[in-house]
Amino acid sequence: MVGRPCIMPQKGIKDLLEDYESIRERTIEFLKKVPEEKWTWRPHALLGSFGMQVRHICTSQQSYIEGIKKGKIDFSQKGFDKEIEINKEKAIKRLKELDKELFDLIGSVKDSNKKIIFVDGVSGTSEETLTNIINYMIEHEFYHQGVFTCYGRLADMGKFLFM
């Protein structure tokens, strides 16, 4: 029997931010369990360390924040604090600071339907809603949780599930 496709209702900004916050909390919970001596460990010479992964997450999130402010997300902001790569405490603190900045910014947005130009090096340029942008951030966080899971196993940290 063929039925109608299941269409999930689109979540609103408030619900998406709650999802994002919950997902980020799990990331931070994992990062707190990374032993200090493993923070700069790399599973392979061509791969980054835990700290480098977090630095990338911070740089990306800063690009999202600046892009939401400007109306154009292009990931051109390449500056970062190198210490995040070697200092776990500072890295986790920075993630929390960026989250506060993100939540405050989104809370101040008057027109949640306003289109934001999104420049992606893979898919090109598109106009996106704020809800789509938050979904992209959620997907990015999930991706890195997968990376952290692999790194953790390779670093002999045991099993850790992000669920």
C-alpha positions in Angstrom: 0.0 0.0 0.0 1.3 3.4 -1.0 0.7 6.2 1.5 1.4 9.8 1.6 5.0 10.8 2.3 5.6 11.6 6.0 6.3 15.3 6.2 7.8 16.5 9.5 6.5 19.8 10.7 9.1 22.5 10.6 10.3 23.5 14.0 10.3 27.1 15.1 13.4 29.0 16.1 12.8 28.5 19.8 12.5 24.7 19.5 15.6 24.6 17.2 17.7 26.6 19.7 16.6 24.2 22.4 17.7 21.3 20.2 21.0 23.1 19.4 21.7 23.8 23.1 21.0 20.2 24.0 23.3 18.9 21.2 26.1 21.4 22.2 25.8 20.3 25.9 26.6 16.8 24.8 29.6 18.0 22.8 30.9 19.9 25.9 30.2 16.9 28.1 32.4 14.8 25.8 35.1 17.4 25.6 35.3 17.6 29.4 36.2 13.8 29.4 39.1 14.2 27.0 42.3 13.8 29.1 44.5 16.8 29.0 47.3 14.7 27.4 45.0 13.8 24.6 43.8 17.3 23.7 46.6 17.8 21.2 46.8 14.2 20.1 46.2 13.5 16.4 44.9 10.1 15.1 47.0 10.6 12.0 49.5 13.2 10.7 47.0 14.4 8.1 44.2 14.9 10.7 43.7 17.5 13.4 43.7 17.1 17.1 40.7 17.4 19.5 41.7 21.0 20.0 42.0 21.7 16.3 38.5 20.3 15.8 37.1 22.6 18.5 39.0 25.6 17.1 37.3 24.9 13.7 33.8 24.6 15.4 34.5 28.0 17.1 35.6 29.7 13.9 32.6 28.3 12.0 30.2 29.5 14.8 31.8 32.9 14.8 31.2 33.1 11.0 27.5 32.1 11.5 27.1 34.8 14.2 28.8 37.5 12.1 26.9 36.4 9.0 23.5 36.6 10.8 24.4 40.1 11.8 25.4 41.1 8.3 22.8 39.2 6.4 25.5 37.1 4.6 27.3 34.1 5.9 30.4 33.4 3.8 33.0 31.9 6.2 35.5 34.5 5.2 36.5 35.1 8.9 39.6 33.0 9.3 41.1 34.5 12.4 41.2 32.4 15.5 42.8 32.0 18.9 45.5 29.3 18.5 45.4 28.7 22.3 42.1 26.9 21.8 44.0 24.1 20.1 46.2 23.5 23.1 44.1 24.6 26.1 40.9 22.5 26.7 39.6 24.8 29.4 39.9 27.9 27.2 38.3 26.0 24.3 35.2 24.9 26.3 34.9 28.4 27.7 35.0 29.9 24.2 32.2 27.5 23.0 30.0 28.7 25.9 30.8 32.3 25.1 29.8 31.8 21.4 26.6 30.1 22.4 25.6 33.0 24.6 26.4 35.4 21.8 24.4 33.3 19.3 21.4 33.0 21.6 21.4 36.7 22.4 21.7 37.6 18.7 18.9 35.3 17.6 16.7 36.5 20.5 17.1 40.0 19.2 16.2 39.2 15.5 13.0 41.0 14.7 12.2 39.3 11.3 12.9 35.6 11.6 11.7 35.2 7.9 14.4 37.6 6.6 16.6 35.8 4.0 20.2 35.4 4.8 22.7 34.9 2.0 24.6 31.7 2.5 27.8 31.1 0.6 28.9 27.5 0.8 32.2 26.4 -0.9 30.5 23.2 -1.9 27.0 24.0 -2.9 27.3 27.6 -4.0 25.2 30.6 -2.9 21.6 30.5 -1.6 19.2 32.5 0.3 18.2 30.9 3.6 15.9 31.5 6.5 17.2 31.7 10.1 15.6 28.3 10.8 17.6 26.7 8.0 20.8 28.4 9.3 20.2 27.0 12.8 19.5 23.6 11.2 22.9 23.8 9.4 24.6 24.6 12.7 22.9 21.5 14.2 24.1 19.3 11.3 27.6 20.7 11.7 27.6 19.9 15.4 26.4 16.3 14.7 29.1 15.9 12.2 31.8 16.9 14.7 30.2 14.6 17.4 30.9 11.8 14.9 34.5 12.9 14.5 34.9 13.1 18.2 33.5 9.6 18.6 36.0 8.3 16.2 38.9 10.2 17.8 37.8 9.0 21.2 37.9 5.4 20.2 41.2 5.8 18.4 42.6 7.5 21.5 41.6 4.6 23.7 39.1 6.7 25.6 36.5 3.9 25.5 32.9 4.2 24.2 31.1 7.4 24.3 27.6 7.9 22.8 26.3 11.4 22.1 22.7 10.2 22.4 
